[in-house]
């Protein structure tokens, strides 16, 4: 099973929409979002591409009630307080916005950790475990929007980036 990974989208709808399109085109139907959606309208691209999303709130999700209401429309988006643990295809996965929010024991108890907050994409491996920050989907801080695709069977991570023409719309 392959899942999409995204974080720190910060309302950048053209970039979110392009990543949602890429996920759908790759046959991915499920996305993990590591926080900082920001506003309810930022969920629309996931609805448009029929993607189920499990996400956590980040520090910049100012309209949590609006996000909850939008997610609650029954369109396959679920939002949780950070951190959130989920089992996917036999893998314990922790989704957290800021790594400092969780104790090391919690990190160690999960085979896969998806996080955001720093806006810096990274893939760190320790034995069979992998910790992934898909980077900033918005591209606001570092200029290159990024997301990722994770293969849960092999734990291989494909980083996706957008060039300027794809996100400066």
C-alpha positions in Angstrom: 0.0 0.0 0.0 1.2 3.5 -0.9 0.1 6.6 1.0 0.6 10.3 0.3 2.4 12.5 2.9 2.0 16.2 3.2 2.6 18.9 5.9 2.7 22.6 6.3 0.3 23.4 3.4 -0.5 26.8 4.9 -3.5 27.6 2.5 -1.4 27.4 -0.7 -4.3 25.9 -2.6 -2.6 25.7 -6.0 0.3 23.6 -4.5 -2.1 21.5 -2.5 -4.2 20.9 -5.6 -1.2 19.8 -7.6 0.0 17.4 -4.9 -3.6 16.0 -4.6 -3.7 15.5 -8.4 -0.3 13.7 -8.3 -1.4 11.5 -5.5 -4.6 10.6 -7.3 -2.7 10.0 -10.6 -0.3 7.7 -8.8 -3.3 5.6 -7.6 -3.0 6.8 -4.0 -6.3 7.1 -2.2 -5.1 7.9 1.4 -3.0 10.8 2.6 -1.5 11.6 6.0 -1.2 15.4 6.7 1.2 16.4 9.5 -0.5 19.7 10.3 -0.7 23.4 9.4 -3.6 23.2 7.0 -4.6 26.7 8.3 -8.1 27.3 6.8 -11.0 25.1 5.9 -10.8 25.9 2.2 -7.4 24.2 2.0 -9.1 20.8 2.3 -11.1 21.2 -1.0 -8.4 19.8 -3.3 -8.5 16.5 -1.3 -12.2 16.4 -1.8 -11.9 17.2 -5.5 -9.5 14.3 -6.0 -11.5 11.9 -3.8 -8.6 11.4 -1.4 -9.2 10.2 2.2 -7.1 12.2 4.6 -6.1 11.6 8.3 -4.4 14.7 9.6 -3.3 16.4 12.7 -3.6 20.0 13.7 -0.4 22.2 13.7 0.5 25.4 15.4 -0.9 27.6 12.6 -4.3 26.0 12.3 -6.2 29.2 13.3 -9.7 28.0 12.4 -9.8 24.6 14.0 -13.6 24.6 14.3 -14.0 25.5 10.7 -11.5 22.8 9.7 -13.4 20.3 11.8 -16.7 21.4 10.3 -15.3 21.1 6.7 -13.8 17.7 7.5 -17.0 16.6 9.1 -19.0 16.8 5.8 -18.4 13.1 5.4 -16.0 13.4 2.5 -13.2 11.2 3.9 -11.2 13.8 5.9 -10.5 13.2 9.6 -8.5 15.7 11.7 -7.0 14.9 15.1 -5.1 16.7 17.8 -1.4 16.0 17.4 0.0 13.4 17.9 -2.2 10.8 16.4 -1.4 7.1 16.1 -2.9 4.9 13.3 -2.4 1.4 12.1 -2.0 1.2 8.3 -1.4 -2.1 6.5 0.1 -3.6 9.7 2.3 -0.7 10.4 2.1 1.5 13.5 2.3 5.1 12.2 2.6 8.2 14.3 1.5 11.5 12.8 2.7 14.5 14.7 3.2 18.2 13.8 6.1 19.0 16.0 8.4 16.2 17.2 8.9 18.0 20.5 5.2 17.2 21.3 6.0 13.5 21.9 8.2 11.6 24.2 11.0 9.4 22.7 9.1 6.3 23.9 6.2 7.2 21.6 8.5 7.7 18.7 10.2 4.4 19.4 6.9 2.6 19.6 6.1 3.4 16.0 7.7 1.9 12.9 6.8 5.0 10.9 6.7 8.7 12.1 5.4 11.4 9.9 6.0 15.0 11.1 6.1 18.6 9.9 6.6 22.0 11.6 10.2 22.6 10.5 9.3 22.9 6.7 12.5 20.9 6.0 12.0 17.6 4.1 13.9 14.7 5.6 14.0 10.9 5.7 15.8 9.3 8.6 16.1 5.5 9.0 16.9 3.6 12.1 16.8 -0.2 11.6 13.3 -0.9 10.2 11.9 2.4 11.3 11.6 5.5 9.2 10.9 9.1 10.2 9.7 11.4 7.4 9.1 15.1 7.1 7.6 15.7 3.6 8.7 19.3 3.8 6.6 22.3 3.2 3.7 21.8 0.7 3.3 25.6 0.6 6.8 26.5 -0.5 6.6 29.7 1.6 9.9 29.5 3.5 12.2 27.6 1.2 10.7 28.2 -2.2 10.1 24.6 -3.3 6.8 23.0 -2.3 7.3 19.3 -1.5 5.3 16.3 -0.4 6.0 12.6 -0.5 4.8 9.1 -1.3 5.5 6.3 1.2 5.4 2.6 0.2 4.3 0.9 3.4 5.6 -2.5 2.3 9.1 -1.4 1.5 9.2 1.9 3.5 10.7 3.6 0.4 10.0 7.3 0.2 9.6 9.3 -3.0 9.9 13.0 -2.5 7.7 15.1 -4.8 8.5 18.7 -5.6 6.8 21.4 -7.7 8.6 23.7 -10.1 7.6 27.4 -10.2 5.1 27.0 -13.0 3.1 24.4 -11.1 2.6 26.4 -7.9 2.8 30.1 -8.7 -0.7 30.2 -10.2 
